[in-house]
């Protein structure tokens, strides 16, 4: 079960996230990483309903992007 689904089942009051799987897919594409993901890139709104959701956080997205670049340059 994905973490998004798990968060929906425990009925959290609010979900906040820094970057999305859609952003990650684009960053990987930009880095030339073309391996197909085994996971569908669903928005959290497609997985959970009736829960306040804030994200992605533009002020954190570049930092997360930088971490992915560092990880994939190894």
PDB file with SEQRES, HELIX, SHEET and CRYST1 records, atoms N, CA, C and O in Angstrom:
SEQRES   1 A   74  UNK UNK UNK UNK UNK UNK UNK UNK UNK UNK UNK UNK UNK          
SEQRES   2 A   74  UNK UNK UNK UNK UNK UNK UNK UNK UNK UNK UNK UNK UNK          
SEQRES   3 A   74  UNK UNK UNK UNK UNK UNK UNK UNK UNK UNK UNK UNK UNK          
SEQRES   4 A   74  UNK UNK UNK UNK UNK UNK UNK UNK UNK UNK UNK UNK UNK          
SEQRES   5 A   74  UNK UNK UNK UNK UNK UNK UNK UNK UNK UNK UNK UNK UNK          
SEQRES   6 A   74  UNK UNK UNK UNK UNK UNK UNK UNK UNK                          
HELIX    1 AA1 UNK A    3  UNK A    9  1                                   7    
HELIX    2 AA2 UNK A   21  UNK A   30  1                                  10    
HELIX    3 AA3 UNK A   44  UNK A   47  1                                   4    
HELIX    4 AA4 UNK A   58  UNK A   72  1                                  15    
SHEET    1 AA1 2 UNK A  14  UNK A  16  0                                        
SHEET    2 AA1 2 UNK A  52  UNK A  54  1                                        
CRYST1    1.000    1.000    1.000  90.00  90.00  90.00 P 1           1          
ATOM      1  N   UNK A   1       0.850  -1.173   0.000  1.00  0.00           N  
ATOM      2  CA  UNK A   1       0.000   0.000   0.000  1.00  0.00           C  
ATOM      3  C   UNK A   1       0.894   1.233   0.000  1.00  0.00           C  
ATOM      4  O   UNK A   1       1.840   1.313   0.784  1.00  0.00           O  
ATOM      5  N   UNK A   2       0.608   2.172  -0.854  1.00  0.00           N  
ATOM      6  CA  UNK A   2       1.434   3.375  -0.908  1.00  0.00           C  
ATOM      7  C   UNK A   2       1.181   4.245   0.309  1.00  0.00           C  
ATOM      8  O   UNK A   2       0.144   4.133   0.962  1.00  0.00           O  
ATOM      9  N   UNK A   3       2.129   5.103   0.603  1.00  0.00           N  
ATOM     10  CA  UNK A   3       1.986   5.959   1.779  1.00  0.00           C  
ATOM     11  C   UNK A   3       0.783   6.881   1.651  1.00  0.00           C  
ATOM     12  O   UNK A   3       0.130   7.185   2.649  1.00  0.00           O  
ATOM     13  N   UNK A   4       0.479   7.331   0.436  1.00  0.00           N  
ATOM     14  CA  UNK A   4      -0.686   8.190   0.253  1.00  0.00           C  
ATOM     15  C   UNK A   4      -1.968   7.499   0.668  1.00  0.00           C  
ATOM     16  O   UNK A   4      -2.818   8.105   1.320  1.00  0.00           O  
ATOM     17  N   UNK A   5      -2.117   6.238   0.299  1.00  0.00           N  
ATOM     18  CA  UNK A   5      -3.304   5.471   0.670  1.00  0.00           C  
ATOM     19  C   UNK A   5      -3.341   5.259   2.172  1.00  0.00           C  
ATOM     20  O   UNK A   5      -4.387   5.395   2.807  1.00  0.00           O  
ATOM     21  N   UNK A   6      -2.183   4.924   2.734  1.00  0.00           N  
ATOM     22  CA  UNK A   6      -2.103   4.723   4.179  1.00  0.00           C  
ATOM     23  C   UNK A   6      -2.528   5.991   4.915  1.00  0.00           C  
ATOM     24  O   UNK A   6      -3.271   5.921   5.894  1.00  0.00           O  
ATOM     25  N   UNK A   7      -2.061   7.150   4.449  1.00  0.00           N  
ATOM     26  CA  UNK A   7      -2.424   8.417   5.085  1.00  0.00           C  
ATOM     27  C   UNK A   7      -3.933   8.646   5.005  1.00  0.00           C  
ATOM     28  O   UNK A   7      -4.521   9.203   5.932  1.00  0.00           O  
ATOM     29  N   UNK A   8      -4.553   8.232   3.934  1.00  0.00           N  
ATOM     30  CA  UNK A   8      -6.001   8.363   3.811  1.00  0.00           C  
ATOM     31  C   UNK A   8      -6.750   7.485   4.800  1.00  0.00           C  
ATOM     32  O   UNK A   8      -7.768   7.898   5.355  1.00  0.00           O  
ATOM     33  N   UNK A   9      -6.247   6.272   5.023  1.00  0.00           N  
ATOM     34  CA  UNK A   9      -6.929   5.360   5.938  1.00  0.00           C  
ATOM     35  C   UNK A   9      -6.835   5.807   7.386  1.00  0.00           C  
ATOM     36  O   UNK A   9      -7.751   5.547   8.166  1.00  0.00           O  
ATOM     37  N   UNK A  10      -5.751   6.472   7.767  1.00  0.00           N  
ATOM     38  CA  UNK A  10      -5.616   6.886   9.164  1.00  0.00           C  
ATOM     39  C   UNK A  10      -6.323   8.210   9.441  1.00  0.00           C  
ATOM     40  O   UNK A  10      -6.345   8.670  10.583  1.00  0.00           O  
ATOM     41  N   UNK A  11      -6.896   8.824   8.418  1.00  0.00           N  
ATOM     42  CA  UNK A  11      -7.700  10.029   8.515  1.00  0.00           C  
ATOM     43  C   UNK A  11      -6.918  11.173   9.175  1.00  0.00           C  
ATOM     44  O   UNK A  11      -7.321  11.712  10.206  1.00  0.00           O  
ATOM     45  N   UNK A  12      -5.810  11.517   8.559  1.00  0.00           N  
ATOM     46  CA  UNK A  12      -5.056  12.669   9.031  1.00  0.00           C  
ATOM     47  C   UNK A  12      -5.840  13.936   8.762  1.00  0.00           C  
ATOM     48  O   UNK A  12      -6.678  13.980   7.862  1.00  0.00           O  
ATOM     49  N   UNK A  13      -5.569  14.957   9.537  1.00  0.00           N  
ATOM     50  CA  UNK A  13      -6.275  16.211   9.368  1.00  0.00           C  
ATOM     51  C   UNK A  13      -5.766  17.029   8.201  1.00  0.00           C  
ATOM     52  O   UNK A  13      -6.521  17.807   7.618  1.00  0.00           O  
ATOM     53  N   UNK A  14      -4.490  16.867   7.844  1.00  0.00           N  
ATOM     54  CA  UNK A  14      -3.901  17.678   6.773  1.00  0.00           C  
ATOM     55  C   UNK A  14      -2.643  16.978   6.261  1.00  0.00           C  
ATOM     56  O   UNK A  14      -1.899  16.376   7.034  1.00  0.00           O  
ATOM     57  N   UNK A  15      -2.416  17.066   4.955  1.00  0.00           N  
ATOM     58  CA  UNK A  15      -1.217  16.506   4.342  1.00  0.00           C  
ATOM     59  C   UNK A  15      -0.449  17.652   3.690  1.00  0.00           C  
ATOM     60  O   UNK A  15      -1.013  18.440   2.932  1.00  0.00           O  
ATOM     61  N   UNK A  16       0.835  17.733   3.995  1.00  0.00           N  
ATOM     62  CA  UNK A  16       1.711  18.750   3.416  1.00  0.00           C  
ATOM     63  C   UNK A  16       2.882  18.023   2.765  1.00  0.00           C  
ATOM     64  O   UNK A  16       3.482  17.138   3.375  1.00  0.00           O  
ATOM     65  N   UNK A  17       3.213  18.396   1.513  1.00  0.00           N  
ATOM     66  CA  UNK A  17       4.335  17.752   0.845  1.00  0.00           C  
ATOM     67  C   UNK A  17       5.173  18.781   0.102  1.00  0.00           C  
ATOM     68  O   UNK A  17       4.684  19.843  -0.285  1.00  0.00           O  
ATOM     69  N   UNK A  18       6.453  18.445  -0.091  1.00  0.00           N  
ATOM     70  CA  UNK A  18       7.409  19.381  -0.687  1.00  0.00           C  
ATOM     71  C   UNK A  18       7.394  19.337  -2.207  1.00  0.00           C  
ATOM     72  O   UNK A  18       7.424  20.383  -2.856  1.00  0.00           O  
ATOM     73  N   UNK A  19       7.348  18.146  -2.780  1.00  0.00           N  
ATOM     74  CA  UNK A  19       7.367  18.020  -4.243  1.00  0.00           C  
ATOM     75  C   UNK A  19       6.504  16.834  -4.647  1.00  0.00           C  
ATOM     76  O   UNK A  19       6.203  15.956  -3.839  1.00  0.00           O  
ATOM     77  N   UNK A  20       6.116  16.829  -5.907  1.00  0.00           N  
ATOM     78  CA  UNK A  20       5.186  15.809  -6.386  1.00  0.00           C  
ATOM     79  C   UNK A  20       5.893  14.754  -7.235  1.00  0.00           C  
ATOM     80  O   UNK A  20       7.022  14.953  -7.683  1.00  0.00           O  
ATOM     81  N   UNK A  21       5.217  13.646  -7.444  1.00  0.00           N  
ATOM     82  CA  UNK A  21       5.760  12.611  -8.325  1.00  0.00           C  
ATOM     83  C   UNK A  21       5.809  13.111  -9.762  1.00  0.00           C  
ATOM     84  O   UNK A  21       6.663  12.683 -10.538  1.00  0.00           O  
ATOM     85  N   UNK A  22       4.905  14.010 -10.122  1.00  0.00           N  
ATOM     86  CA  UNK A  22       4.932  14.608 -11.463  1.00  0.00           C  
ATOM     87  C   UNK A  22       6.209  15.442 -11.638  1.00  0.00           C  
ATOM     88  O   UNK A  22       6.848  15.387 -12.688  1.00  0.00           O  
ATOM     89  N   UNK A  23       6.574  16.206 -10.613  1.00  0.00           N  
ATOM     90  CA  UNK A  23       7.828  16.964 -10.670  1.00  0.00           C  
ATOM     91  C   UNK A  23       9.011  16.009 -10.782  1.00  0.00           C  
ATOM     92  O   UNK A  23       9.913  16.230 -11.591  1.00  0.00           O  
ATOM     93  N   UNK A  24       9.014  14.954  -9.980  1.00  0.00           N  
ATOM     94  CA  UNK A  24      10.107  13.990 -10.013  1.00  0.00           C  
ATOM     95  C   UNK A  24      10.240  13.372 -11.404  1.00  0.00           C  
ATOM     96  O   UNK A  24      11.349  13.246 -11.923  1.00  0.00           O  
ATOM     97  N   UNK A  25       9.130  12.992 -12.001  1.00  0.00           N  
ATOM     98  CA  UNK A  25       9.170  12.401 -13.340  1.00  0.00           C  
ATOM     99  C   UNK A  25       9.814  13.366 -14.332  1.00  0.00           C  
ATOM    100  O   UNK A  25      10.609  12.944 -15.172  1.00  0.00           O  
ATOM    101  N   UNK A  26       9.486  14.647 -14.249  1.00  0.00           N  
ATOM    102  CA  UNK A  26      10.070  15.643 -15.146  1.00  0.00           C  
ATOM    103  C   UNK A  26      11.553  15.833 -14.867  1.00  0.00           C  
ATOM    104  O   UNK A  26      12.345  15.946 -15.802  1.00  0.00           O  
ATOM    105  N   UNK A  27      11.944  15.872 -13.592  1.00  0.00           N  
ATOM    106  CA  UNK A  27      13.364  16.024 -13.244  1.00  0.00           C  
ATOM    107  C   UNK A  27      14.171  14.845 -13.769  1.00  0.00           C  
ATOM    108  O   UNK A  27      15.257  15.033 -14.317  1.00  0.00           O  
ATOM    109  N   UNK A  28      13.656  13.641 -13.607  1.00  0.00           N  
ATOM    110  CA  UNK A  28      14.365  12.459 -14.108  1.00  0.00           C  
ATOM    111  C   UNK A  28      14.491  12.508 -15.628  1.00  0.00           C  
ATOM    112  O   UNK A  28      15.542  12.181 -16.178  1.00  0.00           O  
ATOM    113  N   UNK A  29      13.435  12.911 -16.294  1.00  0.00           N  
ATOM    114  CA  UNK A  29      13.470  13.043 -17.751  1.00  0.00           C  
ATOM    115  C   UNK A  29      14.528  14.068 -18.162  1.00  0.00           C  
ATOM    116  O   UNK A  29      15.300  13.834 -19.092  1.00  0.00           O  
ATOM    117  N   UNK A  30      14.556  15.202 -17.463  1.00  0.00           N  
ATOM    118  CA  UNK A  30      15.544  16.249 -17.764  1.00  0.00           C  
ATOM    119  C   UNK A  30      16.982  15.764 -17.552  1.00  0.00           C  
ATOM    120  O   UNK A  30      17.900  16.234 -18.225  1.00  0.00           O  
ATOM    121  N   UNK A  31      17.179  14.821 -16.614  1.00  0.00           N  
ATOM    122  CA  UNK A  31      18.509  14.269 -16.352  1.00  0.00           C  
ATOM    123  C   UNK A  31      18.848  13.123 -17.294  1.00  0.00           C  
ATOM    124  O   UNK A  31      19.935  12.550 -17.215  1.00  0.00           O  
ATOM    125  N   UNK A  32      17.918  12.788 -18.185  1.00  0.00           N  
ATOM    126  CA  UNK A  32      18.165  11.712 -19.135  1.00  0.00           C  
ATOM    127  C   UNK A  32      17.918  10.335 -18.565  1.00  0.00           C  
ATOM    128  O   UNK A  32      18.343   9.339 -19.151  1.00  0.00           O  
ATOM    129  N   UNK A  33      17.251  10.258 -17.453  1.00  0.00           N  
ATOM    130  CA  UNK A  33      16.923   8.976 -16.839  1.00  0.00           C  
ATOM    131  C   UNK A  33      15.567   8.566 -17.387  1.00  0.00           C  
ATOM    132  O   UNK A  33      14.532   9.117 -17.010  1.00  0.00           O  
ATOM    133  N   UNK A  34      15.593   7.597 -18.277  1.00  0.00           N  
ATOM    134  CA  UNK A  34      14.379   7.237 -19.016  1.00  0.00           C  
ATOM    135  C   UNK A  34      13.767   5.918 -18.569  1.00  0.00           C  
ATOM    136  O   UNK A  34      12.834   5.419 -19.198  1.00  0.00           O  
ATOM    137  N   UNK A  35      14.282   5.357 -17.494  1.00  0.00           N  
ATOM    138  CA  UNK A  35      13.719   4.108 -17.003  1.00  0.00           C  
ATOM    139  C   UNK A  35      12.262   4.331 -16.624  1.00  0.00           C  
ATOM    140  O   UNK A  35      11.935   5.246 -15.868  1.00  0.00           O  
ATOM    141  N   UNK A  36      11.414   3.500 -17.148  1.00  0.00           N  
ATOM    142  CA  UNK A  36       9.988   3.637 -16.846  1.00  0.00           C  
ATOM    143  C   UNK A  36       9.741   3.350 -15.369  1.00  0.00           C  
ATOM    144  O   UNK A  36      10.282   2.396 -14.809  1.00  0.00           O  
ATOM    145  N   UNK A  37       8.929   4.177 -14.758  1.00  0.00           N  
ATOM    146  CA  UNK A  37       8.595   3.987 -13.349  1.00  0.00           C  
ATOM    147  C   UNK A  37       7.648   2.809 -13.207  1.00  0.00           C  
ATOM    148  O   UNK A  37       6.770   2.598 -14.044  1.00  0.00           O  
ATOM    149  N   UNK A  38       7.832   2.051 -12.151  1.00  0.00           N  
ATOM    150  CA  UNK A  38       6.918   0.951 -11.862  1.00  0.00           C  
ATOM    151  C   UNK A  38       5.701   1.448 -11.093  1.00  0.00           C  
ATOM    152  O   UNK A  38       4.775   0.685 -10.816  1.00  0.00           O  
ATOM    153  N   UNK A  39       5.712   2.732 -10.753  1.00  0.00           N  
ATOM    154  CA  UNK A  39       4.648   3.325  -9.952  1.00  0.00           C  
ATOM    155  C   UNK A  39       3.926   4.385 -10.777  1.00  0.00           C  
ATOM    156  O   UNK A  39       4.572   5.209 -11.424  1.00  0.00           O  
ATOM    157  N   UNK A  40       2.612   4.374 -10.762  1.00  0.00           N  
ATOM    158  CA  UNK A  40       1.838   5.405 -11.459  1.00  0.00           C  
ATOM    159  C   UNK A  40       1.964   6.715 -10.707  1.00  0.00           C  
ATOM    160  O   UNK A  40       1.952   6.734  -9.476  1.00  0.00           O  
ATOM    161  N   UNK A  41       2.081   7.794 -11.432  1.00  0.00           N  
ATOM    162  CA  UNK A  41       2.200   9.119 -10.837  1.00  0.00           C  
ATOM    163  C   UNK A  41       0.814   9.718 -10.654  1.00  0.00           C  
ATOM    164  O   UNK A  41       0.332  10.469 -11.502  1.00  0.00           O  
ATOM    165  N   UNK A  42       0.181   9.378  -9.542  1.00  0.00           N  
ATOM    166  CA  UNK A  42      -1.142   9.898  -9.235  1.00  0.00           C  
ATOM    167  C   UNK A  42      -1.001  11.095  -8.298  1.00  0.00           C  
ATOM    168  O   UNK A  42      -0.140  11.112  -7.418  1.00  0.00           O  
ATOM    169  N   UNK A  43      -1.844  12.077  -8.498  1.00  0.00           N  
ATOM    170  CA  UNK A  43      -1.848  13.184  -7.545  1.00  0.00           C  
ATOM    171  C   UNK A  43      -2.499  12.703  -6.252  1.00  0.00           C  
ATOM    172  O   UNK A  43      -3.328  11.793  -6.264  1.00  0.00           O  
ATOM    173  N   UNK A  44      -2.120  13.317  -5.151  1.00  0.00           N  
ATOM    174  CA  UNK A  44      -2.688  12.924  -3.864  1.00  0.00           C  
ATOM    175  C   UNK A  44      -4.207  13.096  -3.861  1.00  0.00           C  
ATOM    176  O   UNK A  44      -4.920  12.361  -3.177  1.00  0.00           O  
ATOM    177  N   UNK A  45      -4.695  14.069  -4.630  1.00  0.00           N  
ATOM    178  CA  UNK A  45      -6.141  14.275  -4.709  1.00  0.00           C  
ATOM    179  C   UNK A  45      -6.856  13.107  -5.372  1.00  0.00           C  
ATOM    180  O   UNK A  45      -8.047  12.901  -5.141  1.00  0.00           O  
ATOM    181  N   UNK A  46      -6.138  12.335  -6.199  1.00  0.00           N  
ATOM    182  CA  UNK A  46      -6.727  11.154  -6.834  1.00  0.00           C  
ATOM    183  C   UNK A  46      -6.767   9.970  -5.876  1.00  0.00           C  
ATOM    184  O   UNK A  46      -7.503   9.010  -6.102  1.00  0.00           O  
ATOM    185  N   UNK A  47      -5.980  10.037  -4.809  1.00  0.00           N  
ATOM    186  CA  UNK A  47      -5.872   8.920  -3.872  1.00  0.00           C  
ATOM    187  C   UNK A  47      -6.727   9.150  -2.624  1.00  0.00           C  
ATOM    188  O   UNK A  47      -7.344   8.222  -2.102  1.00  0.00           O  
ATOM    189  N   UNK A  48      -6.753  10.394  -2.154  1.00  0.00           N  
ATOM    190  CA  UNK A  48      -7.455  10.729  -0.910  1.00  0.00           C  
ATOM    191  C   UNK A  48      -8.446  11.849  -1.178  1.00  0.00           C  
ATOM    192  O   UNK A  48      -8.138  12.796  -1.902  1.00  0.00           O  
ATOM    193  N   UNK A  49      -9.619  11.746  -0.605  1.00  0.00           N  
ATOM    194  CA  UNK A  49     -10.581  12.837  -0.733  1.00  0.00           C  
ATOM    195  C   UNK A  49     -10.947  13.343   0.658  1.00  0.00           C  
ATOM    196  O   UNK A  49     -10.743  12.655   1.658  1.00  0.00           O  
ATOM    197  N   UNK A  50     -11.478  14.529   0.704  1.00  0.00           N  
ATOM    198  CA  UNK A  50     -11.942  15.133   1.956  1.00  0.00           C  
ATOM    199  C   UNK A  50     -10.826  15.340   2.984  1.00  0.00           C  
ATOM    200  O   UNK A  50     -11.062  15.241   4.188  1.00  0.00           O  
ATOM    201  N   UNK A  51      -9.624  15.624   2.513  1.00  0.00           N  
ATOM    202  CA  UNK A  51      -8.488  15.908   3.391  1.00  0.00           C  
ATOM    203  C   UNK A  51      -7.805  17.165   2.877  1.00  0.00           C  
ATOM    204  O   UNK A  51      -7.508  17.250   1.686  1.00  0.00           O  
ATOM    205  N   UNK A  52      -7.546  18.143   3.737  1.00  0.00           N  
ATOM    206  CA  UNK A  52      -6.810  19.331   3.292  1.00  0.00           C  
ATOM    207  C   UNK A  52      -5.398  18.940   2.849  1.00  0.00           C  
ATOM    208  O   UNK A  52      -4.696  18.206   3.544  1.00  0.00           O  
ATOM    209  N   UNK A  53      -5.003  19.440   1.690  1.00  0.00           N  
ATOM    210  CA  UNK A  53      -3.694  19.095   1.128  1.00  0.00           C  
ATOM    211  C   UNK A  53      -2.991  20.377   0.711  1.00  0.00           C  
ATOM    212  O   UNK A  53      -3.565  21.216   0.017  1.00  0.00           O  
ATOM    213  N   UNK A  54      -1.744  20.519   1.140  1.00  0.00           N  
ATOM    214  CA  UNK A  54      -0.907  21.651   0.756  1.00  0.00           C  
ATOM    215  C   UNK A  54       0.372  21.131   0.125  1.00  0.00           C  
ATOM    216  O   UNK A  54       1.115  20.373   0.749  1.00  0.00           O  
ATOM    217  N   UNK A  55       0.629  21.534  -1.103  1.00  0.00           N  
ATOM    218  CA  UNK A  55       1.838  21.128  -1.781  1.00  0.00           C  
ATOM    219  C   UNK A  55       1.598  21.125  -3.273  1.00  0.00           C  
ATOM    220  O   UNK A  55       0.446  21.193  -3.703  1.00  0.00           O  
ATOM    221  N   UNK A  56       2.614  21.051  -4.056  1.00  0.00           N  
ATOM    222  CA  UNK A  56       4.014  21.101  -3.634  1.00  0.00           C  
ATOM    223  C   UNK A  56       4.387  22.500  -3.134  1.00  0.00           C  
ATOM    224  O   UNK A  56       3.744  23.493  -3.473  1.00  0.00           O  
ATOM    225  N   UNK A  57       5.434  22.546  -2.327  1.00  0.00           N  
ATOM    226  CA  UNK A  57       5.910  23.792  -1.739  1.00  0.00           C  
ATOM    227  C   UNK A  57       7.016  24.371  -2.626  1.00  0.00           C  
ATOM    228  O   UNK A  57       8.131  23.848  -2.638  1.00  0.00           O  
ATOM    229  N   UNK A  58       6.723  25.439  -3.365  1.00  0.00           N  
ATOM    230  CA  UNK A  58       7.716  25.999  -4.288  1.00  0.00           C  
ATOM    231  C   UNK A  58       9.038  26.353  -3.603  1.00  0.00           C  
ATOM    232  O   UNK A  58      10.103  26.240  -4.209  1.00  0.00           O  
ATOM    233  N   UNK A  59       8.967  26.780  -2.347  1.00  0.00           N  
ATOM    234  CA  UNK A  59      10.193  27.162  -1.646  1.00  0.00           C  
ATOM    235  C   UNK A  59      11.075  25.968  -1.289  1.00  0.00           C  
ATOM    236  O   UNK A  59      12.245  26.141  -0.949  1.00  0.00           O  
ATOM    237  N   UNK A  60      10.521  24.757  -1.365  1.00  0.00           N  
ATOM    238  CA  UNK A  60      11.294  23.546  -1.075  1.00  0.00           C  
ATOM    239  C   UNK A  60      11.601  22.722  -2.325  1.00  0.00           C  
ATOM    240  O   UNK A  60      12.498  21.879  -2.306  1.00  0.00           O  
ATOM    241  N   UNK A  61      10.871  22.957  -3.398  1.00  0.00           N  
ATOM    242  CA  UNK A  61      11.002  22.128  -4.597  1.00  0.00           C  
ATOM    243  C   UNK A  61      12.421  22.137  -5.156  1.00  0.00           C  
ATOM    244  O   UNK A  61      12.924  21.081  -5.542  1.00  0.00           O  
ATOM    245  N   UNK A  62      13.073  23.277  -5.213  1.00  0.00           N  
ATOM    246  CA  UNK A  62      14.423  23.327  -5.771  1.00  0.00           C  
ATOM    247  C   UNK A  62      15.413  22.545  -4.915  1.00  0.00           C  
ATOM    248  O   UNK A  62      16.328  21.916  -5.446  1.00  0.00           O  
ATOM    249  N   UNK A  63      15.240  22.579  -3.604  1.00  0.00           N  
ATOM    250  CA  UNK A  63      16.122  21.802  -2.723  1.00  0.00           C  
ATOM    251  C   UNK A  63      15.927  20.300  -2.952  1.00  0.00           C  
ATOM    252  O   UNK A  63      16.898  19.545  -3.005  1.00  0.00           O  
ATOM    253  N   UNK A  64      14.674  19.875  -3.085  1.00  0.00           N  
ATOM    254  CA  UNK A  64      14.392  18.460  -3.356  1.00  0.00           C  
ATOM    255  C   UNK A  64      14.970  18.076  -4.719  1.00  0.00           C  
ATOM    256  O   UNK A  64      15.539  16.994  -4.869  1.00  0.00           O  
ATOM    257  N   UNK A  65      14.828  18.952  -5.705  1.00  0.00           N  
ATOM    258  CA  UNK A  65      15.392  18.722  -7.029  1.00  0.00           C  
ATOM    259  C   UNK A  65      16.906  18.543  -6.930  1.00  0.00           C  
ATOM    260  O   UNK A  65      17.470  17.633  -7.539  1.00  0.00           O  
ATOM    261  N   UNK A  66      17.553  19.403  -6.172  1.00  0.00           N  
ATOM    262  CA  UNK A  66      19.002  19.311  -5.984  1.00  0.00           C  
ATOM    263  C   UNK A  66      19.394  17.977  -5.343  1.00  0.00           C  
ATOM    264  O   UNK A  66      20.389  17.375  -5.745  1.00  0.00           O  
ATOM    265  N   UNK A  67      18.646  17.518  -4.375  1.00  0.00           N  
ATOM    266  CA  UNK A  67      18.936  16.226  -3.734  1.00  0.00           C  
ATOM    267  C   UNK A  67      18.824  15.078  -4.736  1.00  0.00           C  
ATOM    268  O   UNK A  67      19.630  14.148  -4.702  1.00  0.00           O  
ATOM    269  N   UNK A  68      17.842  15.134  -5.617  1.00  0.00           N  
ATOM    270  CA  UNK A  68      17.702  14.097  -6.639  1.00  0.00           C  
ATOM    271  C   UNK A  68      18.870  14.151  -7.626  1.00  0.00           C  
ATOM    272  O   UNK A  68      19.382  13.110  -8.039  1.00  0.00           O  
ATOM    273  N   UNK A  69      19.289  15.349  -8.000  1.00  0.00           N  
ATOM    274  CA  UNK A  69      20.452  15.469  -8.896  1.00  0.00           C  
ATOM    275  C   UNK A  69      21.687  14.859  -8.248  1.00  0.00           C  
ATOM    276  O   UNK A  69      22.431  14.125  -8.898  1.00  0.00           O  
ATOM    277  N   UNK A  70      21.910  15.158  -6.970  1.00  0.00           N  
ATOM    278  CA  UNK A  70      23.069  14.611  -6.269  1.00  0.00           C  
ATOM    279  C   UNK A  70      22.997  13.085  -6.202  1.00  0.00           C  
ATOM    280  O   UNK A  70      24.000  12.405  -6.421  1.00  0.00           O  
ATOM    281  N   UNK A  71      21.834  12.556  -5.904  1.00  0.00           N  
ATOM    282  CA  UNK A  71      21.654  11.114  -5.798  1.00  0.00           C  
ATOM    283  C   UNK A  71      21.947  10.425  -7.121  1.00  0.00           C  
ATOM    284  O   UNK A  71      22.616   9.392  -7.141  1.00  0.00           O  
ATOM    285  N   UNK A  72      21.466  10.969  -8.212  1.00  0.00           N  
ATOM    286  CA  UNK A  72      21.598  10.306  -9.510  1.00  0.00           C  
ATOM    287  C   UNK A  72      22.954  10.558 -10.171  1.00  0.00           C  
ATOM    288  O   UNK A  72      23.265   9.919 -11.176  1.00  0.00           O  
ATOM    289  N   UNK A  73      23.750  11.452  -9.645  1.00  0.00           N  
ATOM    290  CA  UNK A  73      25.086  11.692 -10.197  1.00  0.00           C  
ATOM    291  C   UNK A  73      26.104  10.713  -9.621  1.00  0.00           C  
ATOM    292  O   UNK A  73      27.248  10.697 -10.075  1.00  0.00           O  
ATOM    293  N   UNK A  74      25.732   9.906  -8.648  1.00  0.00           N  
ATOM    294  CA  UNK A  74      26.662   8.940  -8.036  1.00  0.00           C  
ATOM    295  C   UNK A  74      27.043   7.882  -9.016  1.00  0.00           C  
ATOM    296  O   UNK A  74      27.816   6.983  -8.685  1.00  0.00           O  
TER     297      UNK A  74                                                      
END                                                                             
